[in-house]
Amino acid sequence: MNIANQTAESLSVILDPEEAQRLVEGLSEHLTLLGQPAEKLLNLLLGAGVRAPQPAGHVRTEYMPPLK
């Protein structure tokens, strides 16, 4: 995230698409805790077409014993 423009009333930032998706995900998960400013930012991001990342799905792990 890089700050593009900052004044006393507003702040403009540049986000990579992945950063924006993670921000939407985090704001959505903690909206009740973060309150009105987070809801406003979330609505702006959703209005710009940013969506939360898709879940990774099932992650398969296997055990391999040490070689002798």
PDB file of N, H, CA, C and O in Angstrom:
ATOM      1  N   MET A   1       0.854  -1.162   0.000  1.00  0.00           N
ATOM      2  CA  MET A   1       0.000   0.000   0.000  1.00  0.00           C
ATOM      3  C   MET A   1       0.902   1.228   0.000  1.00  0.00           C
ATOM      4  O   MET A   1       1.856   1.317   0.773  1.00  0.00           O
ATOM      5  N   ASN A   2       0.584   2.169  -0.876  1.00  0.00           N
ATOM      6  H   ASN A   2      -0.191   2.097  -1.504  1.00  0.00           H
ATOM      7  CA  ASN A   2       1.313   3.424  -0.963  1.00  0.00           C
ATOM      8  C   ASN A   2       0.338   4.584  -0.850  1.00  0.00           C
ATOM      9  O   ASN A   2      -0.756   4.538  -1.411  1.00  0.00           O
ATOM     10  N   ILE A   3       0.734   5.623  -0.124  1.00  0.00           N
ATOM     11  H   ILE A   3       1.623   5.659   0.333  1.00  0.00           H
ATOM     12  CA  ILE A   3      -0.111   6.810   0.010  1.00  0.00           C
ATOM     13  C   ILE A   3       0.078   7.659  -1.239  1.00  0.00           C
ATOM     14  O   ILE A   3       1.199   8.039  -1.578  1.00  0.00           O
ATOM     15  N   ALA A   4      -1.027   7.954  -1.922  1.00  0.00           N
ATOM     16  H   ALA A   4      -1.937   7.646  -1.647  1.00  0.00           H
ATOM     17  CA  ALA A   4      -0.978   8.766  -3.133  1.00  0.00           C
ATOM     18  C   ALA A   4      -1.183  10.239  -2.811  1.00  0.00           C
ATOM     19  O   ALA A   4      -0.504  11.098  -3.373  1.00  0.00           O
ATOM     20  N   ASN A   5      -2.116  10.536  -1.909  1.00  0.00           N
ATOM     21  H   ASN A   5      -2.668   9.838  -1.452  1.00  0.00           H
ATOM     22  CA  ASN A   5      -2.445  11.910  -1.575  1.00  0.00           C
ATOM     23  C   ASN A   5      -3.010  11.935  -0.162  1.00  0.00           C
ATOM     24  O   ASN A   5      -3.803  11.074   0.221  1.00  0.00           O
ATOM     25  N   GLN A   6      -2.589  12.936   0.608  1.00  0.00           N
ATOM     26  H   GLN A   6      -1.946  13.635   0.297  1.00  0.00           H
ATOM     27  CA  GLN A   6      -3.051  13.030   1.991  1.00  0.00           C
ATOM     28  C   GLN A   6      -3.339  14.469   2.324  1.00  0.00           C
ATOM     29  O   GLN A   6      -2.507  15.351   2.114  1.00  0.00           O
ATOM     30  N   THR A   7      -4.546  14.703   2.853  1.00  0.00           N
ATOM     31  H   THR A   7      -5.222  13.986   3.024  1.00  0.00           H
ATOM     32  CA  THR A   7      -4.921  16.011   3.376  1.00  0.00           C
ATOM     33  C   THR A   7      -5.512  15.796   4.761  1.00  0.00           C
ATOM     34  O   THR A   7      -5.594  14.666   5.243  1.00  0.00           O
ATOM     35  N   ALA A   8      -5.921  16.883   5.394  1.00  0.00           N
ATOM     36  H   ALA A   8      -5.854  17.801   5.002  1.00  0.00           H
ATOM     37  CA  ALA A   8      -6.525  16.761   6.718  1.00  0.00           C
ATOM     38  C   ALA A   8      -7.878  16.054   6.663  1.00  0.00           C
ATOM     39  O   ALA A   8      -8.293  15.442   7.647  1.00  0.00           O
ATOM     40  N   GLU A   9      -8.573  16.131   5.519  1.00  0.00           N
ATOM     41  H   GLU A   9      -8.236  16.628   4.719  1.00  0.00           H
ATOM     42  CA  GLU A   9      -9.904  15.544   5.394  1.00  0.00           C
ATOM     43  C   GLU A   9      -9.922  14.192   4.693  1.00  0.00           C
ATOM     44  O   GLU A   9     -10.859  13.419   4.888  1.00  0.00           O
ATOM     45  N   SER A  10      -8.907  13.884   3.879  1.00  0.00           N
ATOM     46  H   SER A  10      -8.145  14.513   3.721  1.00  0.00           H
ATOM     47  CA  SER A  10      -8.966  12.641   3.100  1.00  0.00           C
ATOM     48  C   SER A  10      -7.579  12.026   2.925  1.00  0.00           C
ATOM     49  O   SER A  10      -6.549  12.671   3.123  1.00  0.00           O
ATOM     50  N   LEU A  11      -7.604  10.768   2.549  1.00  0.00           N
ATOM     51  H   LEU A  11      -8.441  10.245   2.389  1.00  0.00           H
ATOM     52  CA  LEU A  11      -6.382  10.018   2.311  1.00  0.00           C
ATOM     53  C   LEU A  11      -6.622   9.121   1.100  1.00  0.00           C
ATOM     54  O   LEU A  11      -7.608   8.386   1.057  1.00  0.00           O
ATOM     55  N   SER A  12      -5.728   9.180   0.120  1.00  0.00           N
ATOM     56  H   SER A  12      -4.927   9.778   0.155  1.00  0.00           H
ATOM     57  CA  SER A  12      -5.819   8.320  -1.062  1.00  0.00           C
ATOM     58  C   SER A  12      -4.646   7.363  -1.045  1.00  0.00           C
ATOM     59  O   SER A  12      -3.498   7.771  -0.866  1.00  0.00           O
ATOM     60  N   VAL A  13      -4.946   6.076  -1.236  1.00  0.00           N
ATOM     61  H   VAL A  13      -5.878   5.745  -1.381  1.00  0.00           H
ATOM     62  CA  VAL A  13      -3.897   5.065  -1.229  1.00  0.00           C
ATOM     63  C   VAL A  13      -3.959   4.243  -2.518  1.00  0.00           C
ATOM     64  O   VAL A  13      -5.002   4.153  -3.166  1.00  0.00           O
ATOM     65  N   ILE A  14      -2.833   3.655  -2.869  1.00  0.00           N
ATOM     66  H   ILE A  14      -1.986   3.729  -2.343  1.00  0.00           H
ATOM     67  CA  ILE A  14      -2.747   2.758  -4.010  1.00  0.00           C
ATOM     68  C   ILE A  14      -2.528   1.361  -3.455  1.00  0.00           C
ATOM     69  O   ILE A  14      -1.592   1.124  -2.692  1.00  0.00           O
ATOM     70  N   LEU A  15      -3.408   0.430  -3.849  1.00  0.00           N
ATOM     71  H   LEU A  15      -4.168   0.623  -4.469  1.00  0.00           H
ATOM     72  CA  LEU A  15      -3.337  -0.944  -3.368  1.00  0.00           C
ATOM     73  C   LEU A  15      -3.162  -1.896  -4.543  1.00  0.00           C
ATOM     74  O   LEU A  15      -3.718  -1.677  -5.619  1.00  0.00           O
ATOM     75  N   ASP A  16      -2.387  -2.951  -4.330  1.00  0.00           N
ATOM     76  H   ASP A  16      -1.935  -3.129  -3.456  1.00  0.00           H
ATOM     77  CA  ASP A  16      -2.354  -4.047  -5.288  1.00  0.00           C
ATOM     78  C   ASP A  16      -3.701  -4.755  -5.217  1.00  0.00           C
ATOM     79  O   ASP A  16      -4.364  -4.695  -4.182  1.00  0.00           O
ATOM     80  N   PRO A  17      -4.125  -5.425  -6.288  1.00  0.00           N
ATOM     81  CA  PRO A  17      -5.411  -6.131  -6.244  1.00  0.00           C
ATOM     82  C   PRO A  17      -5.505  -7.142  -5.092  1.00  0.00           C
ATOM     83  O   PRO A  17      -6.561  -7.276  -4.475  1.00  0.00           O
ATOM     84  N   GLU A  18      -4.419  -7.845  -4.804  1.00  0.00           N
ATOM     85  H   GLU A  18      -3.561  -7.736  -5.306  1.00  0.00           H
ATOM     86  CA  GLU A  18      -4.446  -8.819  -3.707  1.00  0.00           C
ATOM     87  C   GLU A  18      -4.608  -8.122  -2.364  1.00  0.00           C
ATOM     88  O   GLU A  18      -5.316  -8.617  -1.488  1.00  0.00           O
ATOM     89  N   GLU A  19      -3.955  -6.975  -2.199  1.00  0.00           N
ATOM     90  H   GLU A  19      -3.380  -6.573  -2.911  1.00  0.00           H
ATOM     91  CA  GLU A  19      -4.087  -6.221  -0.950  1.00  0.00           C
ATOM     92  C   GLU A  19      -5.527  -5.736  -0.768  1.00  0.00           C
ATOM     93  O   GLU A  19      -6.075  -5.790   0.333  1.00  0.00           O
ATOM     94  N   ALA A  20      -6.125  -5.268  -1.846  1.00  0.00           N
ATOM     95  H   ALA A  20      -5.680  -5.224  -2.741  1.00  0.00           H
ATOM     96  CA  ALA A  20      -7.504  -4.783  -1.780  1.00  0.00           C
ATOM     97  C   ALA A  20      -8.457  -5.926  -1.422  1.00  0.00           C
ATOM     98  O   ALA A  20      -9.390  -5.738  -0.641  1.00  0.00           O
ATOM     99  N   GLN A  21      -8.222  -7.103  -1.991  1.00  0.00           N
ATOM    100  H   GLN A  21      -7.464  -7.256  -2.626  1.00  0.00           H
ATOM    101  CA  GLN A  21      -9.067  -8.252  -1.668  1.00  0.00           C
ATOM    102  C   GLN A  21      -8.932  -8.641  -0.207  1.00  0.00           C
ATOM    103  O   GLN A  21      -9.931  -8.935   0.450  1.00  0.00           O
ATOM    104  N   ARG A  22      -7.700  -8.645   0.316  1.00  0.00           N
ATOM    105  H   ARG A  22      -6.889  -8.406  -0.217  1.00  0.00           H
ATOM    106  CA  ARG A  22      -7.501  -8.981   1.730  1.00  0.00           C
ATOM    107  C   ARG A  22      -8.118  -7.920   2.641  1.00  0.00           C
ATOM    108  O   ARG A  22      -8.624  -8.238   3.717  1.00  0.00           O
ATOM    109  N   LEU A  23      -8.076  -6.655   2.206  1.00  0.00           N
ATOM    110  H   LEU A  23      -7.665  -6.397   1.332  1.00  0.00           H
ATOM    111  CA  LEU A  23      -8.688  -5.586   2.994  1.00  0.00           C
ATOM    112  C   LEU A  23     -10.201  -5.776   3.062  1.00  0.00           C
ATOM    113  O   LEU A  23     -10.794  -5.624   4.130  1.00  0.00           O
ATOM    114  N   VAL A  24     -10.829  -6.108   1.935  1.00  0.00           N
ATOM    115  H   VAL A  24     -10.347  -6.232   1.068  1.00  0.00           H
ATOM    116  CA  VAL A  24     -12.273  -6.366   1.919  1.00  0.00           C
ATOM    117  C   VAL A  24     -12.601  -7.542   2.825  1.00  0.00           C
ATOM    118  O   VAL A  24     -13.575  -7.499   3.576  1.00  0.00           O
ATOM    119  N   GLU A  25     -11.796  -8.581   2.756  1.00  0.00           N
ATOM    120  H   GLU A  25     -11.005  -8.616   2.146  1.00  0.00           H
ATOM    121  CA  GLU A  25     -12.021  -9.755   3.600  1.00  0.00           C
ATOM    122  C   GLU A  25     -11.923  -9.390   5.087  1.00  0.00           C
ATOM    123  O   GLU A  25     -12.784  -9.775   5.879  1.00  0.00           O
ATOM    124  N   GLY A  26     -10.889  -8.657   5.458  1.00  0.00           N
ATOM    125  H   GLY A  26     -10.190  -8.345   4.815  1.00  0.00           H
ATOM    126  CA  GLY A  26     -10.698  -8.274   6.854  1.00  0.00           C
ATOM    127  C   GLY A  26     -11.771  -7.326   7.354  1.00  0.00           C
ATOM    128  O   GLY A  26     -12.247  -7.463   8.481  1.00  0.00           O
ATOM    129  N   LEU A  27     -12.152  -6.368   6.528  1.00  0.00           N
ATOM    130  H   LEU A  27     -11.765  -6.256   5.613  1.00  0.00           H
ATOM    131  CA  LEU A  27     -13.216  -5.446   6.934  1.00  0.00           C
ATOM    132  C   LEU A  27     -14.531  -6.183   7.117  1.00  0.00           C
ATOM    133  O   LEU A  27     -15.273  -5.901   8.058  1.00  0.00           O
ATOM    134  N   SER A  28     -14.827  -7.120   6.233  1.00  0.00           N
ATOM    135  H   SER A  28     -14.224  -7.348   5.469  1.00  0.00           H
ATOM    136  CA  SER A  28     -16.073  -7.882   6.331  1.00  0.00           C
ATOM    137  C   SER A  28     -16.119  -8.714   7.606  1.00  0.00           C
ATOM    138  O   SER A  28     -17.161  -8.804   8.255  1.00  0.00           O
ATOM    139  N   GLU A  29     -15.000  -9.318   7.960  1.00  0.00           N
ATOM    140  H   GLU A  29     -14.154  -9.244   7.433  1.00  0.00           H
ATOM    141  CA  GLU A  29     -14.951 -10.184   9.139  1.00  0.00           C
ATOM    142  C   GLU A  29     -15.060  -9.403  10.449  1.00  0.00           C
ATOM    143  O   GLU A  29     -15.582  -9.927  11.433  1.00  0.00           O
ATOM    144  N   HIS A  30     -14.578  -8.163  10.476  1.00  0.00           N
ATOM    145  H   HIS A  30     -14.154  -7.737   9.676  1.00  0.00           H
ATOM    146  CA  HIS A  30     -14.516  -7.408  11.731  1.00  0.00           C
ATOM    147  C   HIS A  30     -15.343  -6.123  11.683  1.00  0.00           C
ATOM    148  O   HIS A  30     -15.033  -5.155  12.378  1.00  0.00           O
ATOM    149  N   LEU A  31     -16.380  -6.115  10.872  1.00  0.00           N
ATOM    150  H   LEU A  31     -16.632  -6.901  10.307  1.00  0.00           H
ATOM    151  CA  LEU A  31     -17.164  -4.908  10.662  1.00  0.00           C
ATOM    152  C   LEU A  31     -17.817  -4.403  11.945  1.00  0.00           C
ATOM    153  O   LEU A  31     -17.850  -3.196  12.181  1.00  0.00           O
ATOM    154  N   THR A  32     -18.333  -5.296  12.771  1.00  0.00           N
ATOM    155  H   THR A  32     -18.306  -6.277  12.580  1.00  0.00           H
ATOM    156  CA  THR A  32     -18.995  -4.847  14.001  1.00  0.00           C
ATOM    157  C   THR A  32     -18.002  -4.212  14.969  1.00  0.00           C
ATOM    158  O   THR A  32     -18.347  -3.279  15.694  1.00  0.00           O
ATOM    159  N   LEU A  33     -16.794  -4.708  14.980  1.00  0.00           N
ATOM    160  H   LEU A  33     -16.514  -5.465  14.391  1.00  0.00           H
ATOM    161  CA  LEU A  33     -15.764  -4.162  15.862  1.00  0.00           C
ATOM    162  C   LEU A  33     -15.247  -2.813  15.357  1.00  0.00           C
ATOM    163  O   LEU A  33     -14.974  -1.916  16.154  1.00  0.00           O
ATOM    164  N   LEU A  34     -15.114  -2.668  14.041  1.00  0.00           N
ATOM    165  H   LEU A  34     -15.336  -3.396  13.393  1.00  0.00           H
ATOM    166  CA  LEU A  34     -14.510  -1.471  13.462  1.00  0.00           C
ATOM    167  C   LEU A  34     -15.475  -0.312  13.271  1.00  0.00           C
ATOM    168  O   LEU A  34     -15.049   0.843  13.255  1.00  0.00           O
ATOM    169  N   GLY A  35     -16.766  -0.593  13.126  1.00  0.00           N
ATOM    170  H   GLY A  35     -17.112  -1.531  13.140  1.00  0.00           H
ATOM    171  CA  GLY A  35     -17.770   0.455  13.106  1.00  0.00           C
ATOM    172  C   GLY A  35     -17.987   1.155  11.778  1.00  0.00           C
ATOM    173  O   GLY A  35     -17.689   0.612  10.714  1.00  0.00           O
ATOM    174  N   GLN A  36     -18.513   2.374  11.859  1.00  0.00           N
ATOM    175  H   GLN A  36     -18.755   2.815  12.724  1.00  0.00           H
ATOM    176  CA  GLN A  36     -18.958   3.163  10.712  1.00  0.00           C
ATOM    177  C   GLN A  36     -17.854   3.462   9.692  1.00  0.00           C
ATOM    178  O   GLN A  36     -18.106   3.293   8.499  1.00  0.00           O
ATOM    179  N   PRO A  37     -16.661   3.891  10.076  1.00  0.00           N
ATOM    180  CA  PRO A  37     -15.632   4.169   9.063  1.00  0.00           C
ATOM    181  C   PRO A  37     -15.276   2.928   8.232  1.00  0.00           C
ATOM    182  O   PRO A  37     -15.044   3.026   7.027  1.00  0.00           O
ATOM    183  N   ALA A  38     -15.236   1.778   8.881  1.00  0.00           N
ATOM    184  H   ALA A  38     -15.424   1.698   9.860  1.00  0.00           H
ATOM    185  CA  ALA A  38     -14.927   0.541   8.158  1.00  0.00           C
ATOM    186  C   ALA A  38     -16.050   0.178   7.201  1.00  0.00           C
ATOM    187  O   ALA A  38     -15.792  -0.297   6.095  1.00  0.00           O
ATOM    188  N   GLU A  39     -17.288   0.396   7.612  1.00  0.00           N
ATOM    189  H   GLU A  39     -17.498   0.782   8.510  1.00  0.00           H
ATOM    190  CA  GLU A  39     -18.426   0.107   6.744  1.00  0.00           C
ATOM    191  C   GLU A  39     -18.406   1.003   5.510  1.00  0.00           C
ATOM    192  O   GLU A  39     -18.688   0.549   4.401  1.00  0.00           O
ATOM    193  N   LYS A  40     -18.074   2.265   5.706  1.00  0.00           N
ATOM    194  H   LYS A  40     -17.844   2.633   6.607  1.00  0.00           H
ATOM    195  CA  LYS A  40     -17.987   3.199   4.583  1.00  0.00           C
ATOM    196  C   LYS A  40     -16.877   2.797   3.617  1.00  0.00           C
ATOM    197  O   LYS A  40     -17.071   2.817   2.402  1.00  0.00           O
ATOM    198  N   LEU A  41     -15.714   2.433   4.154  1.00  0.00           N
ATOM    199  H   LEU A  41     -15.555   2.417   5.141  1.00  0.00           H
ATOM    200  CA  LEU A  41     -14.600   1.998   3.310  1.00  0.00           C
ATOM    201  C   LEU A  41     -14.942   0.707   2.580  1.00  0.00           C
ATOM    202  O   LEU A  41     -14.624   0.559   1.400  1.00  0.00           O
ATOM    203  N   LEU A  42     -15.585  -0.223   3.267  1.00  0.00           N
ATOM    204  H   LEU A  42     -15.843  -0.103   4.225  1.00  0.00           H
ATOM    205  CA  LEU A  42     -15.987  -1.481   2.646  1.00  0.00           C
ATOM    206  C   LEU A  42     -16.947  -1.228   1.486  1.00  0.00           C
ATOM    207  O   LEU A  42     -16.801  -1.822   0.418  1.00  0.00           O
ATOM    208  N   ASN A  43     -17.923  -0.353   1.690  1.00  0.00           N
ATOM    209  H   ASN A  43     -18.042   0.130   2.558  1.00  0.00           H
ATOM    210  CA  ASN A  43     -18.869  -0.033   0.626  1.00  0.00           C
ATOM    211  C   ASN A  43     -18.173   0.614  -0.566  1.00  0.00           C
ATOM    212  O   ASN A  43     -18.529   0.338  -1.712  1.00  0.00           O
ATOM    213  N   LEU A  44     -17.190   1.468  -0.315  1.00  0.00           N
ATOM    214  H   LEU A  44     -16.900   1.692   0.616  1.00  0.00           H
ATOM    215  CA  LEU A  44     -16.439   2.088  -1.408  1.00  0.00           C
ATOM    216  C   LEU A  44     -15.645   1.046  -2.192  1.00  0.00           C
ATOM    217  O   LEU A  44     -15.603   1.087  -3.422  1.00  0.00           O
ATOM    218  N   LEU A  45     -15.020   0.119  -1.481  1.00  0.00           N
ATOM    219  H   LEU A  45     -15.055   0.086  -0.483  1.00  0.00           H
ATOM    220  CA  LEU A  45     -14.253  -0.935  -2.158  1.00  0.00           C
ATOM    221  C   LEU A  45     -15.168  -1.854  -2.963  1.00  0.00           C
ATOM    222  O   LEU A  45     -14.853  -2.208  -4.100  1.00  0.00           O
ATOM    223  N   LEU A  46     -16.297  -2.239  -2.375  1.00  0.00           N
ATOM    224  H   LEU A  46     -16.552  -1.952  -1.451  1.00  0.00           H
ATOM    225  CA  LEU A  46     -17.240  -3.092  -3.092  1.00  0.00           C
ATOM    226  C   LEU A  46     -17.820  -2.370  -4.305  1.00  0.00           C
ATOM    227  O   LEU A  46     -18.041  -2.986  -5.348  1.00  0.00           O
ATOM    228  N   GLY A  47     -18.066  -1.074  -4.173  1.00  0.00           N
ATOM    229  H   GLY A  47     -17.887  -0.574  -3.326  1.00  0.00           H
ATOM    230  CA  GLY A  47     -18.565  -0.272  -5.285  1.00  0.00           C
ATOM    231  C   GLY A  47     -17.559  -0.153  -6.417  1.00  0.00           C
ATOM    232  O   GLY A  47     -17.934   0.019  -7.577  1.00  0.00           O
ATOM    233  N   ALA A  48     -16.274  -0.245  -6.074  1.00  0.00           N
ATOM    234  H   ALA A  48     -15.969  -0.385  -5.132  1.00  0.00           H
ATOM    235  CA  ALA A  48     -15.213  -0.192  -7.091  1.00  0.00           C
ATOM    236  C   ALA A  48     -14.978  -1.558  -7.723  1.00  0.00           C
ATOM    237  O   ALA A  48     -14.140  -1.693  -8.615  1.00  0.00           O
ATOM    238  N   GLY A  49     -15.708  -2.569  -7.270  1.00  0.00           N
ATOM    239  H   GLY A  49     -16.389  -2.460  -6.545  1.00  0.00           H
ATOM    240  CA  GLY A  49     -15.593  -3.891  -7.878  1.00  0.00           C
ATOM    241  C   GLY A  49     -14.628  -4.833  -7.191  1.00  0.00           C
ATOM    242  O   GLY A  49     -14.336  -5.903  -7.725  1.00  0.00           O
ATOM    243  N   VAL A  50     -14.128  -4.472  -6.032  1.00  0.00           N
ATOM    244  H   VAL A  50     -14.365  -3.603  -5.599  1.00  0.00           H
ATOM    245  CA  VAL A  50     -13.202  -5.340  -5.300  1.00  0.00           C
ATOM    246  C   VAL A  50     -14.009  -6.375  -4.533  1.00  0.00           C
ATOM    247  O   VAL A  50     -14.959  -6.030  -3.831  1.00  0.00           O
ATOM    248  N   ARG A  51     -13.641  -7.621  -4.662  1.00  0.00           N
ATOM    249  H   ARG A  51     -12.870  -7.901  -5.233  1.00  0.00           H
ATOM    250  CA  ARG A  51     -14.312  -8.715  -3.953  1.00  0.00           C
ATOM    251  C   ARG A  51     -13.300  -9.453  -3.090  1.00  0.00           C
ATOM    252  O   ARG A  51     -12.102  -9.431  -3.373  1.00  0.00           O
ATOM    253  N   ALA A  52     -13.775 -10.100  -2.050  1.00  0.00           N
ATOM    254  H   ALA A  52     -14.748 -10.119  -1.821  1.00  0.00           H
ATOM    255  CA  ALA A  52     -12.902 -10.894  -1.176  1.00  0.00           C
ATOM    256  C   ALA A  52     -12.325 -12.065  -1.980  1.00  0.00           C
ATOM    257  O   ALA A  52     -12.966 -12.549  -2.913  1.00  0.00           O
ATOM    258  N   PRO A  53     -11.130 -12.518  -1.627  1.00  0.00           N
ATOM    259  CA  PRO A  53     -10.541 -13.646  -2.360  1.00  0.00           C
ATOM    260  C   PRO A  53     -11.346 -14.922  -2.167  1.00  0.00           C
ATOM    261  O   PRO A  53     -12.005 -15.110  -1.144  1.00  0.00           O
ATOM    262  N   GLN A  54     -11.282 -15.786  -3.158  1.00  0.00           N
ATOM    263  H   GLN A  54     -10.747 -15.632  -3.989  1.00  0.00           H
ATOM    264  CA  GLN A  54     -11.966 -17.070  -3.078  1.00  0.00           C
ATOM    265  C   GLN A  54     -11.251 -17.958  -2.065  1.00  0.00           C
ATOM    266  O   GLN A  54     -10.025 -17.917  -1.972  1.00  0.00           O
ATOM    267  N   PRO A  55     -11.993 -18.757  -1.309  1.00  0.00           N
ATOM    268  CA  PRO A  55     -11.350 -19.672  -0.363  1.00  0.00           C
ATOM    269  C   PRO A  55     -10.438 -20.645  -1.099  1.00  0.00           C
ATOM    270  O   PRO A  55     -10.712 -21.030  -2.235  1.00  0.00           O
ATOM    271  N   ALA A  56      -9.371 -21.032  -0.452  1.00  0.00           N
ATOM    272  H   ALA A  56      -9.148 -20.720   0.471  1.00  0.00           H
ATOM    273  CA  ALA A  56      -8.379 -21.910  -1.077  1.00  0.00           C
ATOM    274  C   ALA A  56      -8.915 -23.311  -1.307  1.00  0.00           C
ATOM    275  O   ALA A  56      -8.371 -24.046  -2.131  1.00  0.00           O
ATOM    276  N   GLY A  57      -9.950 -23.694  -0.612  1.00  0.00           N
ATOM    277  H   GLY A  57     -10.392 -23.097   0.057  1.00  0.00           H
ATOM    278  CA  GLY A  57     -10.477 -25.049  -0.749  1.00  0.00           C
ATOM    279  C   GLY A  57      -9.705 -26.010   0.136  1.00  0.00           C
ATOM    280  O   GLY A  57      -8.991 -25.601   1.052  1.00  0.00           O
ATOM    281  N   HIS A  58      -9.857 -27.275  -0.148  1.00  0.00           N
ATOM    282  H   HIS A  58     -10.437 -27.608  -0.892  1.00  0.00           H
ATOM    283  CA  HIS A  58      -9.208 -28.299   0.658  1.00  0.00           C
ATOM    284  C   HIS A  58      -7.711 -28.321   0.377  1.00  0.00           C
ATOM    285  O   HIS A  58      -7.294 -28.388  -0.780  1.00  0.00           O
ATOM    286  N   VAL A  59      -6.915 -28.267   1.415  1.00  0.00           N
ATOM    287  H   VAL A  59      -7.253 -28.213   2.355  1.00  0.00           H
ATOM    288  CA  VAL A  59      -5.466 -28.363   1.294  1.00  0.00           C
ATOM    289  C   VAL A  59      -5.066 -29.771   1.705  1.00  0.00           C
ATOM    290  O   VAL A  59      -5.311 -30.192   2.835  1.00  0.00           O
ATOM    291  N   ARG A  60      -4.452 -30.490   0.781  1.00  0.00           N
ATOM    292  H   ARG A  60      -4.253 -30.148  -0.137  1.00  0.00           H
ATOM    293  CA  ARG A  60      -4.082 -31.879   1.060  1.00  0.00           C
ATOM    294  C   ARG A  60      -2.652 -31.920   1.580  1.00  0.00           C
ATOM    295  O   ARG A  60      -1.745 -31.347   0.977  1.00  0.00           O
ATOM    296  N   THR A  61      -2.462 -32.598   2.698  1.00  0.00           N
ATOM    297  H   THR A  61      -3.199 -33.063   3.188  1.00  0.00           H
ATOM    298  CA  THR A  61      -1.127 -32.792   3.253  1.00  0.00           C
ATOM    299  C   THR A  61      -0.884 -34.281   3.456  1.00  0.00           C
ATOM    300  O   THR A  61      -1.809 -35.035   3.754  1.00  0.00           O
ATOM    301  N   GLU A  62       0.337 -34.686   3.297  1.00  0.00           N
ATOM    302  H   GLU A  62       1.089 -34.072   3.056  1.00  0.00           H
ATOM    303  CA  GLU A  62       0.695 -36.084   3.479  1.00  0.00           C
ATOM    304  C   GLU A  62       1.965 -36.162   4.320  1.00  0.00           C
ATOM    305  O   GLU A  62       2.784 -35.243   4.332  1.00  0.00           O
ATOM    306  N   TYR A  63       2.103 -37.268   5.012  1.00  0.00           N
ATOM    307  H   TYR A  63       1.437 -38.014   5.003  1.00  0.00           H
ATOM    308  CA  TYR A  63       3.300 -37.502   5.825  1.00  0.00           C
ATOM    309  C   TYR A  63       4.240 -38.407   5.048  1.00  0.00           C
ATOM    310  O   TYR A  63       3.831 -39.430   4.499  1.00  0.00           O
ATOM    311  N   MET A  64       5.504 -38.015   5.009  1.00  0.00           N
ATOM    312  H   MET A  64       5.836 -37.184   5.455  1.00  0.00           H
ATOM    313  CA  MET A  64       6.513 -38.860   4.390  1.00  0.00           C
ATOM    314  C   MET A  64       7.570 -39.152   5.456  1.00  0.00           C
ATOM    315  O   MET A  64       8.220 -38.233   5.954  1.00  0.00           O
ATOM    316  N   PRO A  65       7.741 -40.419   5.803  1.00  0.00           N
ATOM    317  CA  PRO A  65       8.736 -40.739   6.817  1.00  0.00           C
ATOM    318  C   PRO A  65      10.142 -40.426   6.312  1.00  0.00           C
ATOM    319  O   PRO A  65      10.384 -40.390   5.105  1.00  0.00           O
ATOM    320  N   PRO A  66      11.062 -40.202   7.240  1.00  0.00           N
ATOM    321  CA  PRO A  66      12.435 -39.900   6.839  1.00  0.00           C
ATOM    322  C   PRO A  66      13.057 -41.087   6.069  1.00  0.00           C
ATOM    323  O   PRO A  66      12.759 -42.252   6.331  1.00  0.00           O
ATOM    324  N   LEU A  67      13.918 -40.743   5.124  1.00  0.00           N
ATOM    325  H   LEU A  67      14.161 -39.797   4.910  1.00  0.00           H
ATOM    326  CA  LEU A  67      14.620 -41.776   4.375  1.00  0.00           C
ATOM    327  C   LEU A  67      15.708 -42.390   5.247  1.00  0.00           C
ATOM    328  O   LEU A  67      16.354 -41.687   6.024  1.00  0.00           O
ATOM    329  N   LYS A  68      15.910 -43.688   5.123  1.00  0.00           N
ATOM    330  H   LYS A  68      15.385 -44.259   4.493  1.00  0.00           H
ATOM    331  CA  LYS A  68      16.931 -44.372   5.930  1.00  0.00           C
ATOM    332  C   LYS A  68      18.173 -44.593   5.141  1.00  0.00           C
ATOM    333  O   LYS A  68      19.140 -45.155   5.656  1.00  0.00           O
TER     334      LYS A  68
END
